[in-house]
Amino acid sequence: MYKHTQIAWPVFTLGSIAIIILLYYAIHYYYWWPILVSLFVLTICVILFSSLTIIVDNDLLRIRFTGGLIRREFKLKDIVSCKSVKNPWWYGFGIRKIPKGWLFNIYGTKAIEISMKDGRVYRIGTDEPDELKELITRKLSGE
């Protein structure tokens, strides 16, 4: 079994600084309610996307963002291939549609790309792409 959690310190740090700035403006300016709405949305995003856990067991590849509220599972038997890739910086972080498929990422440009039997492609950001690729490739070959 493989379990690894990547913490997005830059997202957490920059998000926290932005939250402090928004709090300052919410306290000191007359039009505070739009700032509070932005503050609420930003706080939720920082909490939800501050870590990404990847778990590989006998038959599943699981990913979950902080707290497990946002998660996704892939059956290993449905994966055709896995490779280590580097995302362009503009792909960003979070969950998003990218030209080849879908991206799940919290920080950085390193990722694995899995291709499914149904033709779908997913990229999962990780700071250990080679180790994860090797493990999944071994599981796909039946080792």
Chimera marker file (.cmm) of the C-alpha trace (Angstrom):
<marker_set name="trace">
<marker id="1" x="0.000" y="0.000" z="0.000" r="1" g="1" b="0" radius="0.5"/>
<marker id="2" x="1.163" y="3.517" z="-0.849" r="1" g="1" b="0" radius="0.5"/>
<marker id="3" x="-0.010" y="6.649" z="0.958" r="1" g="1" b="0" radius="0.5"/>
<marker id="4" x="1.510" y="10.083" z="0.499" r="1" g="1" b="0" radius="0.5"/>
<marker id="5" x="0.253" y="13.527" z="1.466" r="1" g="1" b="0" radius="0.5"/>
<marker id="6" x="1.596" y="16.618" z="-0.252" r="1" g="1" b="0" radius="0.5"/>
<marker id="7" x="1.076" y="19.899" z="1.575" r="1" g="1" b="0" radius="0.5"/>
<marker id="8" x="0.789" y="23.066" z="-0.502" r="1" g="1" b="0" radius="0.5"/>
<marker id="9" x="2.700" y="25.473" z="1.689" r="1" g="1" b="0" radius="0.5"/>
<marker id="10" x="2.697" y="28.283" z="-0.916" r="1" g="1" b="0" radius="0.5"/>
<marker id="11" x="-1.086" y="28.036" z="-1.328" r="1" g="1" b="0" radius="0.5"/>
<marker id="12" x="-1.571" y="27.992" z="2.417" r="1" g="1" b="0" radius="0.5"/>
<marker id="13" x="0.872" y="30.869" z="3.026" r="1" g="1" b="0" radius="0.5"/>
<marker id="14" x="-0.311" y="33.162" z="0.216" r="1" g="1" b="0" radius="0.5"/>
<marker id="15" x="-3.948" y="32.359" z="0.949" r="1" g="1" b="0" radius="0.5"/>
<marker id="16" x="-3.457" y="33.218" z="4.622" r="1" g="1" b="0" radius="0.5"/>
<marker id="17" x="-1.827" y="36.531" z="3.728" r="1" g="1" b="0" radius="0.5"/>
<marker id="18" x="-4.731" y="37.357" z="1.393" r="1" g="1" b="0" radius="0.5"/>
<marker id="19" x="-7.202" y="36.444" z="4.152" r="1" g="1" b="0" radius="0.5"/>
<marker id="20" x="-5.459" y="38.830" z="6.584" r="1" g="1" b="0" radius="0.5"/>
<marker id="21" x="-5.531" y="41.634" z="4.006" r="1" g="1" b="0" radius="0.5"/>
<marker id="22" x="-9.229" y="41.039" z="3.312" r="1" g="1" b="0" radius="0.5"/>
<marker id="23" x="-9.969" y="41.045" z="7.049" r="1" g="1" b="0" radius="0.5"/>
<marker id="24" x="-8.223" y="44.399" z="7.381" r="1" g="1" b="0" radius="0.5"/>
<marker id="25" x="-10.313" y="45.891" z="4.561" r="1" g="1" b="0" radius="0.5"/>
<marker id="26" x="-13.519" y="44.355" z="5.924" r="1" g="1" b="0" radius="0.5"/>
<marker id="27" x="-12.931" y="46.040" z="9.280" r="1" g="1" b="0" radius="0.5"/>
<marker id="28" x="-11.825" y="49.458" z="7.981" r="1" g="1" b="0" radius="0.5"/>
<marker id="29" x="-14.135" y="50.170" z="5.029" r="1" g="1" b="0" radius="0.5"/>
<marker id="30" x="-17.811" y="50.941" z="4.690" r="1" g="1" b="0" radius="0.5"/>
<marker id="31" x="-18.580" y="48.417" z="1.921" r="1" g="1" b="0" radius="0.5"/>
<marker id="32" x="-17.531" y="45.415" z="3.957" r="1" g="1" b="0" radius="0.5"/>
<marker id="33" x="-20.045" y="42.779" z="2.832" r="1" g="1" b="0" radius="0.5"/>
<marker id="34" x="-18.517" y="42.076" z="-0.631" r="1" g="1" b="0" radius="0.5"/>
<marker id="35" x="-15.159" y="41.736" z="1.082" r="1" g="1" b="0" radius="0.5"/>
<marker id="36" x="-16.622" y="39.267" z="3.582" r="1" g="1" b="0" radius="0.5"/>
<marker id="37" x="-18.073" y="37.164" z="0.754" r="1" g="1" b="0" radius="0.5"/>
<marker id="38" x="-14.637" y="37.093" z="-0.920" r="1" g="1" b="0" radius="0.5"/>
<marker id="39" x="-13.048" y="36.297" z="2.419" r="1" g="1" b="0" radius="0.5"/>
<marker id="40" x="-15.408" y="33.356" z="2.937" r="1" g="1" b="0" radius="0.5"/>
<marker id="41" x="-14.784" y="31.918" z="-0.548" r="1" g="1" b="0" radius="0.5"/>
<marker id="42" x="-11.009" y="32.334" z="-0.247" r="1" g="1" b="0" radius="0.5"/>
<marker id="43" x="-10.958" y="30.703" z="3.199" r="1" g="1" b="0" radius="0.5"/>
<marker id="44" x="-12.902" y="27.684" z="1.940" r="1" g="1" b="0" radius="0.5"/>
<marker id="45" x="-10.557" y="27.326" z="-1.064" r="1" g="1" b="0" radius="0.5"/>
<marker id="46" x="-7.430" y="27.533" z="1.118" r="1" g="1" b="0" radius="0.5"/>
<marker id="47" x="-8.827" y="24.917" z="3.497" r="1" g="1" b="0" radius="0.5"/>
<marker id="48" x="-9.975" y="22.523" z="0.755" r="1" g="1" b="0" radius="0.5"/>
<marker id="49" x="-6.857" y="22.761" z="-1.410" r="1" g="1" b="0" radius="0.5"/>
<marker id="50" x="-4.037" y="22.913" z="1.145" r="1" g="1" b="0" radius="0.5"/>
<marker id="51" x="-3.158" y="19.206" z="0.879" r="1" g="1" b="0" radius="0.5"/>
<marker id="52" x="-3.575" y="16.276" z="-1.488" r="1" g="1" b="0" radius="0.5"/>
<marker id="53" x="-3.360" y="12.665" z="-0.354" r="1" g="1" b="0" radius="0.5"/>
<marker id="54" x="-2.743" y="9.853" z="-2.825" r="1" g="1" b="0" radius="0.5"/>
<marker id="55" x="-3.437" y="6.276" z="-1.774" r="1" g="1" b="0" radius="0.5"/>
<marker id="56" x="-2.749" y="3.154" z="-3.844" r="1" g="1" b="0" radius="0.5"/>
<marker id="57" x="-3.881" y="-0.207" z="-2.511" r="1" g="1" b="0" radius="0.5"/>
<marker id="58" x="-4.587" y="-3.555" z="-4.163" r="1" g="1" b="0" radius="0.5"/>
<marker id="59" x="-7.302" y="-2.409" z="-6.546" r="1" g="1" b="0" radius="0.5"/>
<marker id="60" x="-7.756" y="1.382" z="-6.264" r="1" g="1" b="0" radius="0.5"/>
<marker id="61" x="-5.917" y="4.637" z="-6.829" r="1" g="1" b="0" radius="0.5"/>
<marker id="62" x="-7.510" y="7.205" z="-4.536" r="1" g="1" b="0" radius="0.5"/>
<marker id="63" x="-6.937" y="10.922" z="-4.328" r="1" g="1" b="0" radius="0.5"/>
<marker id="64" x="-8.433" y="13.258" z="-1.772" r="1" g="1" b="0" radius="0.5"/>
<marker id="65" x="-8.000" y="16.897" z="-1.028" r="1" g="1" b="0" radius="0.5"/>
<marker id="66" x="-7.837" y="18.220" z="2.544" r="1" g="1" b="0" radius="0.5"/>
<marker id="67" x="-10.363" y="16.517" z="4.780" r="1" g="1" b="0" radius="0.5"/>
<marker id="68" x="-11.614" y="14.159" z="2.080" r="1" g="1" b="0" radius="0.5"/>
<marker id="69" x="-14.624" y="16.261" z="1.093" r="1" g="1" b="0" radius="0.5"/>
<marker id="70" x="-13.338" y="16.363" z="-2.490" r="1" g="1" b="0" radius="0.5"/>
<marker id="71" x="-12.062" y="12.969" z="-3.626" r="1" g="1" b="0" radius="0.5"/>
<marker id="72" x="-11.816" y="10.656" z="-6.598" r="1" g="1" b="0" radius="0.5"/>
<marker id="73" x="-11.172" y="6.944" z="-7.044" r="1" g="1" b="0" radius="0.5"/>
<marker id="74" x="-9.806" y="5.068" z="-10.034" r="1" g="1" b="0" radius="0.5"/>
<marker id="75" x="-9.932" y="1.288" z="-10.354" r="1" g="1" b="0" radius="0.5"/>
<marker id="76" x="-6.481" y="0.003" z="-11.240" r="1" g="1" b="0" radius="0.5"/>
<marker id="77" x="-8.019" y="-2.526" z="-13.646" r="1" g="1" b="0" radius="0.5"/>
<marker id="78" x="-9.421" y="0.428" z="-15.674" r="1" g="1" b="0" radius="0.5"/>
<marker id="79" x="-6.016" y="2.127" z="-16.061" r="1" g="1" b="0" radius="0.5"/>
<marker id="80" x="-4.226" y="1.427" z="-19.345" r="1" g="1" b="0" radius="0.5"/>
<marker id="81" x="-1.003" y="3.374" z="-18.738" r="1" g="1" b="0" radius="0.5"/>
<marker id="82" x="0.733" y="5.651" z="-16.283" r="1" g="1" b="0" radius="0.5"/>
<marker id="83" x="3.578" y="8.055" z="-16.975" r="1" g="1" b="0" radius="0.5"/>
<marker id="84" x="5.429" y="10.840" z="-15.208" r="1" g="1" b="0" radius="0.5"/>
<marker id="85" x="4.761" y="14.278" z="-16.716" r="1" g="1" b="0" radius="0.5"/>
<marker id="86" x="5.473" y="17.936" z="-16.126" r="1" g="1" b="0" radius="0.5"/>
<marker id="87" x="2.529" y="20.330" z="-16.282" r="1" g="1" b="0" radius="0.5"/>
<marker id="88" x="2.928" y="23.796" z="-17.775" r="1" g="1" b="0" radius="0.5"/>
<marker id="89" x="2.783" y="26.415" z="-15.018" r="1" g="1" b="0" radius="0.5"/>
<marker id="90" x="-0.429" y="27.889" z="-16.439" r="1" g="1" b="0" radius="0.5"/>
<marker id="91" x="-2.351" y="24.687" z="-15.683" r="1" g="1" b="0" radius="0.5"/>
<marker id="92" x="-2.418" y="25.973" z="-12.098" r="1" g="1" b="0" radius="0.5"/>
<marker id="93" x="-3.887" y="24.084" z="-9.188" r="1" g="1" b="0" radius="0.5"/>
<marker id="94" x="-7.200" y="22.694" z="-8.054" r="1" g="1" b="0" radius="0.5"/>
<marker id="95" x="-9.485" y="20.601" z="-10.198" r="1" g="1" b="0" radius="0.5"/>
<marker id="96" x="-9.652" y="21.747" z="-13.771" r="1" g="1" b="0" radius="0.5"/>
<marker id="97" x="-10.188" y="20.707" z="-17.352" r="1" g="1" b="0" radius="0.5"/>
<marker id="98" x="-6.969" y="20.696" z="-19.343" r="1" g="1" b="0" radius="0.5"/>
<marker id="99" x="-6.471" y="20.073" z="-23.077" r="1" g="1" b="0" radius="0.5"/>
<marker id="100" x="-5.976" y="16.304" z="-22.726" r="1" g="1" b="0" radius="0.5"/>
<marker id="101" x="-8.339" y="15.611" z="-19.825" r="1" g="1" b="0" radius="0.5"/>
<marker id="102" x="-8.606" y="16.579" z="-16.153" r="1" g="1" b="0" radius="0.5"/>
<marker id="103" x="-6.048" y="17.846" z="-13.630" r="1" g="1" b="0" radius="0.5"/>
<marker id="104" x="-6.038" y="17.344" z="-9.851" r="1" g="1" b="0" radius="0.5"/>
<marker id="105" x="-3.234" y="19.414" z="-8.359" r="1" g="1" b="0" radius="0.5"/>
<marker id="106" x="-2.408" y="21.536" z="-5.325" r="1" g="1" b="0" radius="0.5"/>
<marker id="107" x="1.105" y="22.752" z="-6.012" r="1" g="1" b="0" radius="0.5"/>
<marker id="108" x="3.955" y="22.467" z="-8.477" r="1" g="1" b="0" radius="0.5"/>
<marker id="109" x="4.290" y="21.125" z="-11.991" r="1" g="1" b="0" radius="0.5"/>
<marker id="110" x="5.168" y="17.462" z="-11.371" r="1" g="1" b="0" radius="0.5"/>
<marker id="111" x="2.411" y="14.924" z="-11.961" r="1" g="1" b="0" radius="0.5"/>
<marker id="112" x="1.498" y="11.482" z="-13.178" r="1" g="1" b="0" radius="0.5"/>
<marker id="113" x="-0.775" y="11.016" z="-16.155" r="1" g="1" b="0" radius="0.5"/>
<marker id="114" x="-3.076" y="8.013" z="-16.187" r="1" g="1" b="0" radius="0.5"/>
<marker id="115" x="-4.931" y="6.893" z="-19.284" r="1" g="1" b="0" radius="0.5"/>
<marker id="116" x="-8.136" y="4.946" z="-18.776" r="1" g="1" b="0" radius="0.5"/>
<marker id="117" x="-9.675" y="2.173" z="-20.893" r="1" g="1" b="0" radius="0.5"/>
<marker id="118" x="-12.549" y="4.503" z="-21.835" r="1" g="1" b="0" radius="0.5"/>
<marker id="119" x="-10.089" y="7.033" z="-23.331" r="1" g="1" b="0" radius="0.5"/>
<marker id="120" x="-10.178" y="9.541" z="-20.478" r="1" g="1" b="0" radius="0.5"/>
<marker id="121" x="-6.923" y="11.043" z="-19.252" r="1" g="1" b="0" radius="0.5"/>
<marker id="122" x="-6.210" y="12.381" z="-15.768" r="1" g="1" b="0" radius="0.5"/>
<marker id="123" x="-3.193" y="14.176" z="-14.351" r="1" g="1" b="0" radius="0.5"/>
<marker id="124" x="-2.570" y="13.960" z="-10.642" r="1" g="1" b="0" radius="0.5"/>
<marker id="125" x="-0.080" y="16.390" z="-9.141" r="1" g="1" b="0" radius="0.5"/>
<marker id="126" x="2.515" y="14.906" z="-6.819" r="1" g="1" b="0" radius="0.5"/>
<marker id="127" x="5.964" y="15.674" z="-5.509" r="1" g="1" b="0" radius="0.5"/>
<marker id="128" x="6.841" y="11.962" z="-5.959" r="1" g="1" b="0" radius="0.5"/>
<marker id="129" x="5.882" y="11.291" z="-9.603" r="1" g="1" b="0" radius="0.5"/>
<marker id="130" x="8.527" y="8.667" z="-10.355" r="1" g="1" b="0" radius="0.5"/>
<marker id="131" x="7.825" y="6.552" z="-7.267" r="1" g="1" b="0" radius="0.5"/>
<marker id="132" x="4.079" y="6.684" z="-7.869" r="1" g="1" b="0" radius="0.5"/>
<marker id="133" x="4.454" y="5.872" z="-11.578" r="1" g="1" b="0" radius="0.5"/>
<marker id="134" x="6.666" y="2.873" z="-10.806" r="1" g="1" b="0" radius="0.5"/>
<marker id="135" x="4.200" y="1.535" z="-8.234" r="1" g="1" b="0" radius="0.5"/>
<marker id="136" x="1.184" y="1.886" z="-10.505" r="1" g="1" b="0" radius="0.5"/>
<marker id="137" x="3.090" y="0.400" z="-13.461" r="1" g="1" b="0" radius="0.5"/>
<marker id="138" x="4.069" y="-2.616" z="-11.311" r="1" g="1" b="0" radius="0.5"/>
<marker id="139" x="0.451" y="-3.074" z="-10.219" r="1" g="1" b="0" radius="0.5"/>
<marker id="140" x="-0.738" y="-2.861" z="-13.827" r="1" g="1" b="0" radius="0.5"/>
<marker id="141" x="1.713" y="-5.558" z="-14.877" r="1" g="1" b="0" radius="0.5"/>
<marker id="142" x="0.444" y="-7.842" z="-12.118" r="1" g="1" b="0" radius="0.5"/>
<marker id="143" x="3.454" y="-7.781" z="-9.784" r="1" g="1" b="0" radius="0.5"/>
<link id1="1" id2="2" r="1" g="1" b="0" radius="0.2"/>
<link id1="2" id2="3" r="1" g="1" b="0" radius="0.2"/>
<link id1="3" id2="4" r="1" g="1" b="0" radius="0.2"/>
<link id1="4" id2="5" r="1" g="1" b="0" radius="0.2"/>
<link id1="5" id2="6" r="1" g="1" b="0" radius="0.2"/>
<link id1="6" id2="7" r="1" g="1" b="0" radius="0.2"/>
<link id1="7" id2="8" r="1" g="1" b="0" radius="0.2"/>
<link id1="8" id2="9" r="1" g="1" b="0" radius="0.2"/>
<link id1="9" id2="10" r="1" g="1" b="0" radius="0.2"/>
<link id1="10" id2="11" r="1" g="1" b="0" radius="0.2"/>
<link id1="11" id2="12" r="1" g="1" b="0" radius="0.2"/>
<link id1="12" id2="13" r="1" g="1" b="0" radius="0.2"/>
<link id1="13" id2="14" r="1" g="1" b="0" radius="0.2"/>
<link id1="14" id2="15" r="1" g="1" b="0" radius="0.2"/>
<link id1="15" id2="16" r="1" g="1" b="0" radius="0.2"/>
<link id1="16" id2="17" r="1" g="1" b="0" radius="0.2"/>
<link id1="17" id2="18" r="1" g="1" b="0" radius="0.2"/>
<link id1="18" id2="19" r="1" g="1" b="0" radius="0.2"/>
<link id1="19" id2="20" r="1" g="1" b="0" radius="0.2"/>
<link id1="20" id2="21" r="1" g="1" b="0" radius="0.2"/>
<link id1="21" id2="22" r="1" g="1" b="0" radius="0.2"/>
<link id1="22" id2="23" r="1" g="1" b="0" radius="0.2"/>
<link id1="23" id2="24" r="1" g="1" b="0" radius="0.2"/>
<link id1="24" id2="25" r="1" g="1" b="0" radius="0.2"/>
<link id1="25" id2="26" r="1" g="1" b="0" radius="0.2"/>
<link id1="26" id2="27" r="1" g="1" b="0" radius="0.2"/>
<link id1="27" id2="28" r="1" g="1" b="0" radius="0.2"/>
<link id1="28" id2="29" r="1" g="1" b="0" radius="0.2"/>
<link id1="29" id2="30" r="1" g="1" b="0" radius="0.2"/>
<link id1="30" id2="31" r="1" g="1" b="0" radius="0.2"/>
<link id1="31" id2="32" r="1" g="1" b="0" radius="0.2"/>
<link id1="32" id2="33" r="1" g="1" b="0" radius="0.2"/>
<link id1="33" id2="34" r="1" g="1" b="0" radius="0.2"/>
<link id1="34" id2="35" r="1" g="1" b="0" radius="0.2"/>
<link id1="35" id2="36" r="1" g="1" b="0" radius="0.2"/>
<link id1="36" id2="37" r="1" g="1" b="0" radius="0.2"/>
<link id1="37" id2="38" r="1" g="1" b="0" radius="0.2"/>
<link id1="38" id2="39" r="1" g="1" b="0" radius="0.2"/>
<link id1="39" id2="40" r="1" g="1" b="0" radius="0.2"/>
<link id1="40" id2="41" r="1" g="1" b="0" radius="0.2"/>
<link id1="41" id2="42" r="1" g="1" b="0" radius="0.2"/>
<link id1="42" id2="43" r="1" g="1" b="0" radius="0.2"/>
<link id1="43" id2="44" r="1" g="1" b="0" radius="0.2"/>
<link id1="44" id2="45" r="1" g="1" b="0" radius="0.2"/>
<link id1="45" id2="46" r="1" g="1" b="0" radius="0.2"/>
<link id1="46" id2="47" r="1" g="1" b="0" radius="0.2"/>
<link id1="47" id2="48" r="1" g="1" b="0" radius="0.2"/>
<link id1="48" id2="49" r="1" g="1" b="0" radius="0.2"/>
<link id1="49" id2="50" r="1" g="1" b="0" radius="0.2"/>
<link id1="50" id2="51" r="1" g="1" b="0" radius="0.2"/>
<link id1="51" id2="52" r="1" g="1" b="0" radius="0.2"/>
<link id1="52" id2="53" r="1" g="1" b="0" radius="0.2"/>
<link id1="53" id2="54" r="1" g="1" b="0" radius="0.2"/>
<link id1="54" id2="55" r="1" g="1" b="0" radius="0.2"/>
<link id1="55" id2="56" r="1" g="1" b="0" radius="0.2"/>
<link id1="56" id2="57" r="1" g="1" b="0" radius="0.2"/>
<link id1="57" id2="58" r="1" g="1" b="0" radius="0.2"/>
<link id1="58" id2="59" r="1" g="1" b="0" radius="0.2"/>
<link id1="59" id2="60" r="1" g="1" b="0" radius="0.2"/>
<link id1="60" id2="61" r="1" g="1" b="0" radius="0.2"/>
<link id1="61" id2="62" r="1" g="1" b="0" radius="0.2"/>
<link id1="62" id2="63" r="1" g="1" b="0" radius="0.2"/>
<link id1="63" id2="64" r="1" g="1" b="0" radius="0.2"/>
<link id1="64" id2="65" r="1" g="1" b="0" radius="0.2"/>
<link id1="65" id2="66" r="1" g="1" b="0" radius="0.2"/>
<link id1="66" id2="67" r="1" g="1" b="0" radius="0.2"/>
<link id1="67" id2="68" r="1" g="1" b="0" radius="0.2"/>
<link id1="68" id2="69" r="1" g="1" b="0" radius="0.2"/>
<link id1="69" id2="70" r="1" g="1" b="0" radius="0.2"/>
<link id1="70" id2="71" r="1" g="1" b="0" radius="0.2"/>
<link id1="71" id2="72" r="1" g="1" b="0" radius="0.2"/>
<link id1="72" id2="73" r="1" g="1" b="0" radius="0.2"/>
<link id1="73" id2="74" r="1" g="1" b="0" radius="0.2"/>
<link id1="74" id2="75" r="1" g="1" b="0" radius="0.2"/>
<link id1="75" id2="76" r="1" g="1" b="0" radius="0.2"/>
<link id1="76" id2="77" r="1" g="1" b="0" radius="0.2"/>
<link id1="77" id2="78" r="1" g="1" b="0" radius="0.2"/>
<link id1="78" id2="79" r="1" g="1" b="0" radius="0.2"/>
<link id1="79" id2="80" r="1" g="1" b="0" radius="0.2"/>
<link id1="80" id2="81" r="1" g="1" b="0" radius="0.2"/>
<link id1="81" id2="82" r="1" g="1" b="0" radius="0.2"/>
<link id1="82" id2="83" r="1" g="1" b="0" radius="0.2"/>
<link id1="83" id2="84" r="1" g="1" b="0" radius="0.2"/>
<link id1="84" id2="85" r="1" g="1" b="0" radius="0.2"/>
<link id1="85" id2="86" r="1" g="1" b="0" radius="0.2"/>
<link id1="86" id2="87" r="1" g="1" b="0" radius="0.2"/>
<link id1="87" id2="88" r="1" g="1" b="0" radius="0.2"/>
<link id1="88" id2="89" r="1" g="1" b="0" radius="0.2"/>
<link id1="89" id2="90" r="1" g="1" b="0" radius="0.2"/>
<link id1="90" id2="91" r="1" g="1" b="0" radius="0.2"/>
<link id1="91" id2="92" r="1" g="1" b="0" radius="0.2"/>
<link id1="92" id2="93" r="1" g="1" b="0" radius="0.2"/>
<link id1="93" id2="94" r="1" g="1" b="0" radius="0.2"/>
<link id1="94" id2="95" r="1" g="1" b="0" radius="0.2"/>
<link id1="95" id2="96" r="1" g="1" b="0" radius="0.2"/>
<link id1="96" id2="97" r="1" g="1" b="0" radius="0.2"/>
<link id1="97" id2="98" r="1" g="1" b="0" radius="0.2"/>
<link id1="98" id2="99" r="1" g="1" b="0" radius="0.2"/>
<link id1="99" id2="100" r="1" g="1" b="0" radius="0.2"/>
<link id1="100" id2="101" r="1" g="1" b="0" radius="0.2"/>
<link id1="101" id2="102" r="1" g="1" b="0" radius="0.2"/>
<link id1="102" id2="103" r="1" g="1" b="0" radius="0.2"/>
<link id1="103" id2="104" r="1" g="1" b="0" radius="0.2"/>
<link id1="104" id2="105" r="1" g="1" b="0" radius="0.2"/>
<link id1="105" id2="106" r="1" g="1" b="0" radius="0.2"/>
<link id1="106" id2="107" r="1" g="1" b="0" radius="0.2"/>
<link id1="107" id2="108" r="1" g="1" b="0" radius="0.2"/>
<link id1="108" id2="109" r="1" g="1" b="0" radius="0.2"/>
<link id1="109" id2="110" r="1" g="1" b="0" radius="0.2"/>
<link id1="110" id2="111" r="1" g="1" b="0" radius="0.2"/>
<link id1="111" id2="112" r="1" g="1" b="0" radius="0.2"/>
<link id1="112" id2="113" r="1" g="1" b="0" radius="0.2"/>
<link id1="113" id2="114" r="1" g="1" b="0" radius="0.2"/>
<link id1="114" id2="115" r="1" g="1" b="0" radius="0.2"/>
<link id1="115" id2="116" r="1" g="1" b="0" radius="0.2"/>
<link id1="116" id2="117" r="1" g="1" b="0" radius="0.2"/>
<link id1="117" id2="118" r="1" g="1" b="0" radius="0.2"/>
<link id1="118" id2="119" r="1" g="1" b="0" radius="0.2"/>
<link id1="119" id2="120" r="1" g="1" b="0" radius="0.2"/>
<link id1="120" id2="121" r="1" g="1" b="0" radius="0.2"/>
<link id1="121" id2="122" r="1" g="1" b="0" radius="0.2"/>
<link id1="122" id2="123" r="1" g="1" b="0" radius="0.2"/>
<link id1="123" id2="124" r="1" g="1" b="0" radius="0.2"/>
<link id1="124" id2="125" r="1" g="1" b="0" radius="0.2"/>
<link id1="125" id2="126" r="1" g="1" b="0" radius="0.2"/>
<link id1="126" id2="127" r="1" g="1" b="0" radius="0.2"/>
<link id1="127" id2="128" r="1" g="1" b="0" radius="0.2"/>
<link id1="128" id2="129" r="1" g="1" b="0" radius="0.2"/>
<link id1="129" id2="130" r="1" g="1" b="0" radius="0.2"/>
<link id1="130" id2="131" r="1" g="1" b="0" radius="0.2"/>
<link id1="131" id2="132" r="1" g="1" b="0" radius="0.2"/>
<link id1="132" id2="133" r="1" g="1" b="0" radius="0.2"/>
<link id1="133" id2="134" r="1" g="1" b="0" radius="0.2"/>
<link id1="134" id2="135" r="1" g="1" b="0" radius="0.2"/>
<link id1="135" id2="136" r="1" g="1" b="0" radius="0.2"/>
<link id1="136" id2="137" r="1" g="1" b="0" radius="0.2"/>
<link id1="137" id2="138" r="1" g="1" b="0" radius="0.2"/>
<link id1="138" id2="139" r="1" g="1" b="0" radius="0.2"/>
<link id1="139" id2="140" r="1" g="1" b="0" radius="0.2"/>
<link id1="140" id2="141" r="1" g="1" b="0" radius="0.2"/>
<link id1="141" id2="142" r="1" g="1" b="0" radius="0.2"/>
<link id1="142" id2="143" r="1" g="1" b="0" radius="0.2"/>
</marker_set>
